[in-house]
Amino acid sequence: YAGKMTYYTPGMGACGVTNSESDWIVAISHEMFDTKAQGANPNANGFCKQPITIYYDGKSYKAQITDRCEGCAYNDIDMPKSMFSTISNGNVDAGRLPVTWS
């Protein structure tokens, strides 16, 4: 997927996992997340706890899907600020950067 990466303050995610700023986790767009809904329980979503690989600036990073992002476009991912800082080489002021992931 090719989209944008942004950052947020993690907490209790849509998958029922409480995340912290130091976790390597992502929230994917609500539109994508909801395609694998398993009834009314978001914790049972098919995307929950799935690994992803993020590609940025010639490097790759591993993370896990644990949340859904209401403000994200379909291919976007949202992550903790510390993770965004590591991936973007400290460029947190950008706030939103192009990224690919699978």
N, CA, C and O atoms as a Tinker XYZ file with bonds, in Angstrom:
   408  protein
     1  N      0.840000   -1.181000    0.000000    73     2
     2  CA     0.000000    0.000000    0.000000    64     1     3
     3  C      0.881000    1.239000    0.000000    63     2     4     5
     4  O      1.969000    1.222000    0.576000    81     3
     5  N      0.438000    2.289000   -0.623000    73     3     6
     6  CA     1.147000    3.568000   -0.625000    64     5     7
     7  C      0.215000    4.624000   -0.062000    63     6     8     9
     8  O     -0.856000    4.875000   -0.613000    81     7
     9  N      0.624000    5.242000    1.034000    73     7    10
    10  CA    -0.211000    6.247000    1.679000    64     9    11
    11  C      0.641000    7.227000    2.455000    63    10    12    13
    12  O      1.781000    7.507000    2.084000    81    11
    13  N      0.087000    7.742000    3.525000    73    11    14
    14  CA     0.786000    8.682000    4.403000    64    13    15
    15  C      0.907000    8.066000    5.790000    63    14    16    17
    16  O      0.061000    7.278000    6.212000    81    15
    17  N      1.972000    8.437000    6.490000    73    15    18
    18  CA     2.085000    8.049000    7.891000    64    17    19
    19  C      1.954000    9.303000    8.743000    63    18    20    21
    20  O      2.474000   10.367000    8.405000    81    19
    21  N      1.249000    9.151000    9.849000    73    19    22
    22  CA     1.035000   10.219000   10.815000    64    21    23
    23  C      1.271000    9.629000   12.202000    63    22    24    25
    24  O      1.527000    8.433000   12.337000    81    23
    25  N      1.184000   10.469000   13.230000    73    23    26
    26  CA     1.345000    9.930000   14.580000    64    25    27
    27  C      0.211000   10.383000   15.491000    63    26    28    29
    28  O     -0.448000   11.394000   15.248000    81    27
    29  N      0.008000    9.603000   16.543000    73    27    30
    30  CA    -1.030000    9.884000   17.529000    64    29    31
    31  C     -0.570000    9.388000   18.895000    63    30    32    33
    32  O      0.474000    8.746000   19.011000    81    31
    33  N     -1.346000    9.687000   19.915000    73    31    34
    34  CA    -1.064000    9.192000   21.258000    64    33    35
    35  C     -1.831000    7.891000   21.450000    63    34    36    37
    36  O     -3.060000    7.906000   21.505000    81    35
    37  N     -1.128000    6.770000   21.552000    73    35    38
    38  CA    -1.818000    5.486000   21.676000    64    37    39
    39  C     -2.425000    5.287000   23.063000    63    38    40    41
    40  O     -2.056000    5.956000   24.028000    81    39
    41  N     -3.348000    4.365000   23.131000    73    39    42
    42  CA    -4.015000    3.985000   24.374000    64    41    43
    43  C     -4.709000    2.666000   24.114000    63    42    44    45
    44  O     -4.124000    1.765000   23.511000    81    43
    45  N     -5.955000    2.538000   24.563000    73    43    46
    46  CA    -6.728000    1.340000   24.271000    64    45    47
    47  C     -7.103000    1.365000   22.793000    63    46    48    49
    48  O     -7.820000    2.260000   22.345000    81    47
    49  N     -6.623000    0.392000   22.046000    73    47    50
    50  CA    -6.883000    0.336000   20.615000    64    49    51
    51  C     -8.144000   -0.439000   20.283000    63    50    52    53
    52  O     -8.738000   -1.077000   21.152000    81    51
    53  N     -8.544000   -0.382000   19.042000    73    51    54
    54  CA    -9.759000   -1.057000   18.574000    64    53    55
    55  C     -9.674000   -2.573000   18.703000    63    54    56    57
    56  O    -10.699000   -3.254000   18.674000    81    55
    57  N     -8.469000   -3.105000   18.844000    73    55    58
    58  CA    -8.296000   -4.554000   18.981000    64    57    59
    59  C     -8.307000   -5.004000   20.442000    63    58    60    61
    60  O     -8.062000   -6.175000   20.731000    81    59
    61  N     -8.590000   -4.083000   21.360000    73    59    62
    62  CA    -8.655000   -4.440000   22.768000    64    61    63
    63  C     -7.309000   -4.496000   23.449000    63    62    64    65
    64  O     -7.194000   -5.029000   24.553000    81    63
    65  N     -6.282000   -3.952000   22.805000    73    63    66
    66  CA    -4.925000   -3.947000   23.348000    64    65    67
    67  C     -4.592000   -2.526000   23.805000    63    66    68    69
    68  O     -4.795000   -1.567000   23.060000    81    67
    69  N     -4.084000   -2.394000   25.026000    73    67    70
    70  CA    -3.630000   -1.089000   25.501000    64    69    71
    71  C     -2.189000   -0.890000   25.054000    63    70    72    73
    72  O     -1.297000   -1.654000   25.423000    81    71
    73  N     -1.979000    0.141000   24.259000    73    71    74
    74  CA    -0.658000    0.424000   23.693000    64    73    75
    75  C     -0.027000    1.627000   24.370000    63    74    76    77
    76  O     -0.718000    2.494000   24.904000    81    75
    77  N      1.305000    1.664000   24.339000    73    75    78
    78  CA     2.038000    2.793000   24.911000    64    77    79
    79  C      2.860000    3.471000   23.816000    63    78    80    81
    80  O      2.958000    2.976000   22.693000    81    79
    81  N      3.433000    4.587000   24.160000    73    79    82
    82  CA     4.241000    5.371000   23.223000    64    81    83
    83  C      5.442000    4.585000   22.705000    63    82    84    85
    84  O      5.936000    4.865000   21.613000    81    83
    85  N      5.915000    3.613000   23.468000    73    83    86
    86  CA     7.107000    2.856000   23.059000    64    85    87
    87  C      6.789000    1.630000   22.200000    63    86    88    89
    88  O      7.707000    0.967000   21.717000    81    87
    89  N      5.506000    1.319000   22.005000    73    87    90
    90  CA     5.127000    0.140000   21.214000    64    89    91
    91  C      5.245000    0.409000   19.715000    63    90    92    93
    92  O      4.968000    1.513000   19.245000    81    91
    93  N      5.656000   -0.608000   18.984000    73    91    94
    94  CA     5.728000   -0.518000   17.524000    64    93    95
    95  C      4.431000   -1.079000   16.957000    63    94    96    97
    96  O      4.353000   -2.230000   16.527000    81    95
    97  N      3.418000   -0.217000   16.976000    73    95    98
    98  CA     2.069000   -0.591000   16.539000    64    97    99
    99  C      1.564000    0.461000   15.561000    63    98   100   101
   100  O      2.093000    1.571000   15.494000    81    99
   101  N      0.536000    0.097000   14.806000    73    99   102
   102  CA    -0.092000    1.061000   13.911000    64   101   103
   103  C     -1.604000    0.943000   13.983000    63   102   104   105
   104  O     -2.162000   -0.094000   14.342000    81   103
   105  N     -2.237000    2.041000   13.630000    73   103   106
   106  CA    -3.671000    2.066000   13.372000    64   105   107
   107  C     -3.815000    2.199000   11.859000    63   106   108   109
   108  O     -3.154000    3.029000   11.235000    81   107
   109  N     -4.678000    1.380000   11.279000    73   107   110
   110  CA    -4.957000    1.505000    9.846000    64   109   111
   111  C     -6.289000    2.227000    9.679000    63   110   112   113
   112  O     -7.043000    2.370000   10.641000    81   111
   113  N     -6.577000    2.677000    8.477000    73   111   114
   114  CA    -7.805000    3.434000    8.243000    64   113   115
   115  C     -9.032000    2.629000    8.655000    63   114   116   117
   116  O     -9.067000    1.406000    8.518000    81   115
   117  N    -10.032000    3.336000    9.159000    73   115   118
   118  CA   -11.267000    2.661000    9.568000    64   117   119
   119  C    -11.919000    1.953000    8.386000    63   118   120   121
   120  O    -12.532000    0.898000    8.551000    81   119
   121  N    -11.787000    2.529000    7.198000    73   119   122
   122  CA   -12.384000    1.893000    6.019000    64   121   123
   123  C    -11.740000    0.543000    5.732000    63   122   124   125
   124  O    -12.442000   -0.428000    5.451000    81   123
   125  N    -10.410000    0.468000    5.798000    73   123   126
   126  CA    -9.725000   -0.800000    5.573000    64   125   127
   127  C     -9.987000   -1.760000    6.735000    63   126   128   129
   128  O    -10.301000   -2.931000    6.517000    81   127
   129  N     -9.858000   -1.266000    7.959000    73   127   130
   130  CA   -10.052000   -2.091000    9.155000    64   129   131
   131  C    -11.426000   -2.766000    9.131000    63   130   132   133
   132  O    -11.547000   -3.956000    9.423000    81   131
   133  N    -12.444000   -2.003000    8.784000    73   131   134
   134  CA   -13.815000   -2.519000    8.828000    64   133   135
   135  C    -14.117000   -3.572000    7.767000    63   134   136   137
   136  O    -15.146000   -4.243000    7.849000    81   135
   137  N    -13.245000   -3.735000    6.772000    73   135   138
   138  CA   -13.480000   -4.774000    5.757000    64   137   139
   139  C    -13.305000   -6.172000    6.327000    63   138   140   141
   140  O    -13.770000   -7.143000    5.730000    81   139
   141  N    -12.639000   -6.290000    7.480000    73   139   142
   142  CA   -12.438000   -7.607000    8.095000    64   141   143
   143  C    -13.164000   -7.725000    9.434000    63   142   144   145
   144  O    -12.744000   -8.471000   10.319000    81   143
   145  N    -14.258000   -6.979000    9.567000    73   143   146
   146  CA   -15.047000   -7.040000   10.802000    64   145   147
   147  C    -15.623000   -8.437000   10.979000    63   146   148   149
   148  O    -16.045000   -9.079000   10.017000    81   147
   149  N    -15.634000   -8.895000   12.224000    73   147   150
   150  CA   -16.200000  -10.198000   12.580000    64   149   151
   151  C    -17.361000   -9.958000   13.537000    63   150   152   153
   152  O    -17.229000  -10.182000   14.741000    81   151
   153  N    -18.484000   -9.510000   13.016000    73   151   154
   154  CA   -19.615000   -9.180000   13.870000    64   153   155
   155  C    -19.399000   -7.841000   14.554000    63   154   156   157
   156  O    -18.705000   -6.968000   14.032000    81   155
   157  N    -20.003000   -7.686000   15.733000    73   155   158
   158  CA   -19.964000   -6.404000   16.441000    64   157   159
   159  C    -18.718000   -6.222000   17.300000    63   158   160   161
   160  O    -18.480000   -5.119000   17.790000    81   159
   161  N    -17.919000   -7.262000   17.497000    73   159   162
   162  CA   -16.752000   -7.182000   18.370000    64   161   163
   163  C    -15.509000   -6.789000   17.573000    63   162   164   165
   164  O    -14.975000   -7.613000   16.831000    81   163
   165  N    -15.032000   -5.534000   17.712000    73   163   166
   166  CA   -13.851000   -5.120000   16.949000    64   165   167
   167  C    -12.590000   -5.884000   17.343000    63   166   168   169
   168  O    -11.647000   -5.959000   16.555000    81   167
   169  N    -12.557000   -6.453000   18.554000    73   167   170
   170  CA   -11.382000   -7.211000   18.995000    64   169   171
   171  C    -11.161000   -8.460000   18.150000    63   170   172   173
   172  O    -10.050000   -8.988000   18.100000    81   171
   173  N    -12.212000   -8.934000   17.485000    73   171   174
   174  CA   -12.119000  -10.138000   16.660000    64   173   175
   175  C    -11.799000   -9.817000   15.200000    63   174   176   177
   176  O    -11.806000  -10.715000   14.357000    81   175
   177  N    -11.522000   -8.563000   14.894000    73   175   178
   178  CA   -11.243000   -8.145000   13.522000    64   177   179
   179  C    -10.048000   -8.906000   12.954000    63   178   180   181
   180  O     -9.064000   -9.147000   13.654000    81   179
   181  N    -10.143000   -9.279000   11.684000    73   179   182
   182  CA    -9.087000  -10.039000   11.026000    64   181   183
   183  C     -7.755000   -9.317000   10.905000    63   182   184   185
   184  O     -6.723000   -9.960000   10.713000    81   183
   185  N     -7.758000   -7.985000   11.016000    73   183   186
   186  CA    -6.500000   -7.229000   10.973000    64   185   187
   187  C     -5.795000   -7.183000   12.329000    63   186   188   189
   188  O     -4.595000   -6.916000   12.384000    81   187
   189  N     -6.513000   -7.437000   13.414000    73   187   190
   190  CA    -5.938000   -7.316000   14.755000    64   189   191
   191  C     -4.717000   -8.205000   14.941000    63   190   192   193
   192  O     -4.736000   -9.401000   14.652000    81   191
   193  N     -3.657000   -7.576000   15.433000    73   191   194
   194  CA    -2.379000   -8.221000   15.754000    64   193   195
   195  C     -1.632000   -8.760000   14.537000    63   194   196   197
   196  O     -0.687000   -9.536000   14.683000    81   195
   197  N     -2.050000   -8.353000   13.338000    73   195   198
   198  CA    -1.338000   -8.771000   12.127000    64   197   199
   199  C     -0.054000   -7.955000   11.977000    63   198   200   201
   200  O     -0.052000   -6.748000   12.219000    81   199
   201  N      1.033000   -8.610000   11.580000    73   199   202
   202  CA     2.288000   -7.878000   11.374000    64   201   203
   203  C      2.261000   -7.116000   10.051000    63   202   204   205
   204  O      1.639000   -7.554000    9.083000    81   203
   205  N      2.934000   -5.989000   10.022000    73   203   206
   206  CA     3.118000   -5.257000    8.770000    64   205   207
   207  C      4.589000   -4.857000    8.667000    63   206   208   209
   208  O      5.314000   -4.822000    9.662000    81   207
   209  N      5.003000   -4.560000    7.453000    73   207   210
   210  CA     6.333000   -4.011000    7.214000    64   209   211
   211  C      6.145000   -2.627000    6.613000    63   210   212   213
   212  O      5.415000   -2.451000    5.637000    81   211
   213  N      6.811000   -1.656000    7.205000    73   211   214
   214  CA     6.741000   -0.265000    6.768000    64   213   215
   215  C      8.043000    0.064000    6.037000    63   214   216   217
   216  O      9.131000   -0.234000    6.529000    81   215
   217  N      7.922000    0.678000    4.862000    73   215   218
   218  CA     9.092000    1.045000    4.057000    64   217   219
   219  C      9.171000    2.566000    3.956000    63   218   220   221
   220  O      8.228000    3.224000    3.517000    81   219
   221  N     10.314000    3.108000    4.370000    73   219   222
   222  CA    10.505000    4.551000    4.296000    64   221   223
   223  C     11.990000    4.852000    4.132000    63   222   224   225
   224  O     12.822000    4.315000    4.863000    81   223
   225  N     12.310000    5.693000    3.193000    73   223   226
   226  CA    13.674000    6.185000    2.982000    64   225   227
   227  C     14.691000    5.046000    2.849000    63   226   228   229
   228  O     15.792000    5.118000    3.395000    81   227
   229  N     14.307000    3.994000    2.116000    73   227   230
   230  CA    15.213000    2.887000    1.848000    64   229   231
   231  C     15.372000    1.881000    2.973000    63   230   232   233
   232  O     16.195000    0.972000    2.873000    81   231
   233  N     14.603000    2.026000    4.041000    73   231   234
   234  CA    14.681000    1.102000    5.174000    64   233   235
   235  C     13.319000    0.453000    5.406000    63   234   236   237
   236  O     12.292000    0.953000    4.947000    81   235
   237  N     13.327000   -0.676000    6.131000    73   235   238
   238  CA    12.068000   -1.340000    6.471000    64   237   239
   239  C     11.969000   -1.517000    7.982000    63   238   240   241
   240  O     12.975000   -1.681000    8.673000    81   239
   241  N     10.743000   -1.481000    8.473000    73   239   242
   242  CA    10.462000   -1.554000    9.906000    64   241   243
   243  C      9.259000   -2.465000   10.124000    63   242   244   245
   244  O      8.314000   -2.452000    9.335000    81   243
   245  N      9.294000   -3.252000   11.187000    73   243   246
   246  CA     8.196000   -4.163000   11.513000    64   245   247
   247  C      7.302000   -3.532000   12.578000    63   246   248   249
   248  O      7.781000   -2.869000   13.498000    81   247
   249  N      6.002000   -3.748000   12.437000    73   247   250
   250  CA     5.031000   -3.262000   13.420000    64   249   251
   251  C      3.838000   -4.215000   13.432000    63   250   252   253
   252  O      3.794000   -5.187000   12.677000    81   251
   253  N      2.880000   -3.921000   14.296000    73   251   254
   254  CA     1.692000   -4.758000   14.430000    64   253   255
   255  C      0.451000   -3.866000   14.399000    63   254   256   257
   256  O      0.450000   -2.782000   14.983000    81   255
   257  N     -0.591000   -4.314000   13.729000    73   255   258
   258  CA    -1.858000   -3.581000   13.674000    64   257   259
   259  C     -2.632000   -3.840000   14.966000    63   258   260   261
   260  O     -2.924000   -4.987000   15.303000    81   259
   261  N     -2.962000   -2.759000   15.691000    73   259   262
   262  CA    -3.742000   -2.909000   16.921000    64   261   263
   263  C     -4.861000   -1.881000   17.048000    63   262   264   265
   264  O     -5.546000   -1.835000   18.070000    81   263
   265  N     -5.052000   -1.050000   16.012000    73   263   266
   266  CA    -6.039000    0.021000   16.145000    64   265   267
   267  C     -6.573000    0.429000   14.776000    63   266   268   269
   268  O     -6.032000    0.046000   13.738000    81   267
   269  N     -7.643000    1.212000   14.799000    73   267   270
   270  CA    -8.223000    1.775000   13.574000    64   269   271
   271  C     -8.162000    3.290000   13.672000    63   270   272   273
   272  O     -8.254000    3.859000   14.760000    81   271
   273  N     -8.007000    3.929000   12.539000    73   271   274
   274  CA    -7.835000    5.380000   12.474000    64   273   275
   275  C     -9.009000    6.005000   11.732000    63   274   276   277
   276  O     -9.193000    5.768000   10.538000    81   275
   277  N     -9.801000    6.800000   12.441000    73   275   278
   278  CA   -10.964000    7.461000   11.832000    64   277   279
   279  C    -10.562000    8.526000   10.816000    63   278   280   281
   280  O    -11.253000    8.712000    9.815000    81   279
   281  N     -9.455000    9.225000   11.060000    73   279   282
   282  CA    -9.062000   10.336000   10.197000    64   281   283
   283  C     -8.114000    9.970000    9.071000    63   282   284   285
   284  O     -7.650000   10.844000    8.339000    81   283
   285  N     -7.822000    8.684000    8.925000    73   283   286
   286  CA    -6.870000    8.246000    7.901000    64   285   287
   287  C     -7.558000    7.929000    6.579000    63   286   288   289
   288  O     -8.668000    7.396000    6.558000    81   287
   289  N     -6.890000    8.262000    5.479000    73   287   290
   290  CA    -7.344000    7.810000    4.165000    64   289   291
   291  C     -7.082000    6.304000    4.072000    63   290   292   293
   292  O     -6.376000    5.748000    4.914000    81   291
   293  N     -7.635000    5.651000    3.070000    73   291   294
   294  CA    -7.641000    4.186000    2.991000    64   293   295
   295  C     -6.266000    3.541000    3.184000    63   294   296   297
   296  O     -6.171000    2.555000    3.915000    81   295
   297  N     -5.215000    4.043000    2.575000    73   295   298
   298  CA    -3.883000    3.422000    2.652000    64   297   299
   299  C     -2.959000    4.035000    3.704000    63   298   300   301
   300  O     -1.779000    3.691000    3.762000    81   299
   301  N     -3.484000    4.940000    4.536000    73   299   302
   302  CA    -2.663000    5.615000    5.540000    64   301   303
   303  C     -2.485000    4.762000    6.793000    63   302   304   305
   304  O     -3.283000    3.868000    7.073000    81   303
   305  N     -1.424000    5.055000    7.540000    73   303   306
   306  CA    -1.202000    4.428000    8.843000    64   305   307
   307  C     -0.864000    5.505000    9.867000    63   306   308   309
   308  O     -0.243000    6.518000    9.546000    81   307
   309  N     -1.282000    5.265000   11.097000    73   307   310
   310  CA    -1.050000    6.164000   12.213000    64   309   311
   311  C     -0.233000    5.398000   13.247000    63   310   312   313
   312  O     -0.475000    4.209000   13.454000    81   311
   313  N      0.709000    6.033000   13.887000    73   311   314
   314  CA     1.627000    5.330000   14.794000    64   313   315
   315  C      2.003000    6.233000   15.961000    63   314   316   317
   316  O      1.771000    7.440000   15.904000    81   315
   317  N      2.586000    5.664000   17.030000    73   315   318
   318  CA     3.065000    6.504000   18.127000    64   317   319
   319  C      4.137000    7.486000   17.644000    63   318   320   321
   320  O      4.888000    7.195000   16.713000    81   319
   321  N      4.193000    8.642000   18.288000    73   319   322
   322  CA     5.133000    9.692000   17.887000    64   321   323
   323  C      6.582000    9.214000   17.928000    63   322   324   325
   324  O      7.368000    9.573000   17.052000    81   323
   325  N      6.953000    8.410000   18.928000    73   323   326
   326  CA     8.339000    7.937000   19.020000    64   325   327
   327  C      8.699000    7.043000   17.839000    63   326   328   329
   328  O      9.823000    7.091000   17.339000    81   327
   329  N      7.758000    6.240000   17.402000    73   327   330
   330  CA     7.972000    5.373000   16.236000    64   329   331
   331  C      8.092000    6.223000   14.966000    63   330   332   333
   332  O      8.972000    5.992000   14.137000    81   331
   333  N      7.197000    7.207000   14.824000    73   331   334
   334  CA     7.243000    8.137000   13.692000    64   333   335
   335  C      8.601000    8.835000   13.650000    63   334   336   337
   336  O      9.194000    8.986000   12.582000    81   335
   337  N      9.090000    9.259000   14.813000    73   335   338
   338  CA    10.379000    9.940000   14.891000    64   337   339
   339  C     11.519000    9.033000   14.429000    63   338   340   341
   340  O     12.401000    9.469000   13.689000    81   339
   341  N     11.501000    7.781000   14.864000    73   339   342
   342  CA    12.547000    6.837000   14.455000    64   341   343
   343  C     12.518000    6.607000   12.951000    63   342   344   345
   344  O     13.552000    6.671000   12.287000    81   343
   345  N     11.335000    6.339000   12.418000    73   343   346
   346  CA    11.204000    6.045000   10.987000    64   345   347
   347  C     11.558000    7.261000   10.131000    63   346   348   349
   348  O     12.202000    7.127000    9.091000    81   347
   349  N     11.136000    8.446000   10.573000    73   347   350
   350  CA    11.356000    9.669000    9.779000    64   349   351
   351  C     12.691000   10.345000   10.076000    63   350   352   353
   352  O     12.916000   11.475000    9.643000    81   351
   353  N     13.569000    9.679000   10.800000    73   351   354
   354  CA    14.869000   10.254000   11.165000    64   353   355
   355  C     14.720000   11.562000   11.937000    63   354   356   357
   356  O     15.458000   12.518000   11.700000    81   355
   357  N     13.759000   11.597000   12.863000    73   355   358
   358  CA    13.556000   12.760000   13.716000    64   357   359
   359  C     12.724000   13.868000   13.122000    63   358   360   361
   360  O     12.626000   14.943000   13.714000    81   359
   361  N     12.122000   13.644000   11.973000    73   359   362
   362  CA    11.357000   14.680000   11.282000    64   361   363
   363  C      9.896000   14.715000   11.753000    63   362   364   365
   364  O      8.983000   14.655000   10.929000    81   363
   365  N      9.669000   14.811000   13.066000    73   363   366
   366  CA     8.296000   14.806000   13.582000    64   365   367
   367  C      7.532000   16.076000   13.217000    63   366   368   369
   368  O      6.302000   16.061000   13.168000    81   367
   369  N      8.235000   17.161000   12.965000    73   367   370
   370  CA     7.560000   18.401000   12.593000    64   369   371
   371  C      6.800000   18.269000   11.278000    63   370   372   373
   372  O      5.854000   19.017000   11.029000    81   371
   373  N      7.206000   17.326000   10.439000    73   371   374
   374  CA     6.499000   17.105000    9.174000    64   373   375
   375  C      5.063000   16.669000    9.453000    63   374   376   377
   376  O      4.141000   17.070000    8.743000    81   375
   377  N      4.875000   15.854000   10.480000    73   375   378
   378  CA     3.536000   15.423000   10.872000    64   377   379
   379  C      2.893000   14.390000    9.979000    63   378   380   381
   380  O      2.146000   13.534000   10.453000    81   379
   381  N      3.178000   14.461000    8.685000    73   379   382
   382  CA     2.551000   13.576000    7.697000    64   381   383
   383  C      3.551000   13.357000    6.569000    63   382   384   385
   384  O      3.972000   14.306000    5.907000    81   383
   385  N      3.925000   12.100000    6.357000    73   383   386
   386  CA     4.928000   11.794000    5.336000    64   385   387
   387  C      4.481000   10.628000    4.463000    63   386   388   389
   388  O      3.746000    9.756000    4.928000    81   387
   389  N      4.917000   10.601000    3.193000    73   387   390
   390  CA     4.569000    9.476000    2.318000    64   389   391
   391  C      5.269000    8.203000    2.782000    63   390   392   393
   392  O      6.416000    8.239000    3.228000    81   391
   393  N      4.567000    7.082000    2.674000    73   391   394
   394  CA     5.104000    5.807000    3.142000    64   393   395
   395  C      4.482000    4.676000    2.328000    63   394   396   397
   396  O      3.382000    4.816000    1.792000    81   395
   397  N      5.188000    3.569000    2.242000    73   395   398
   398  CA     4.585000    2.353000    1.693000    64   397   399
   399  C      4.652000    1.286000    2.774000    63   398   400   401
   400  O      5.521000    1.319000    3.646000    81   399
   401  N      3.727000    0.345000    2.706000    73   399   402
   402  CA     3.691000   -0.725000    3.701000    64   401   403
   403  C      2.987000   -1.948000    3.133000    63   402   404   405
   404  O      2.207000   -1.857000    2.185000    81   403
   405  N      3.278000   -3.071000    3.725000    73   403   406
   406  CA     2.629000   -4.318000    3.301000    64   405   407
   407  C      2.401000   -5.204000    4.516000    63   406   408
   408  O      1.866000   -6.305000    4.385000    81   407
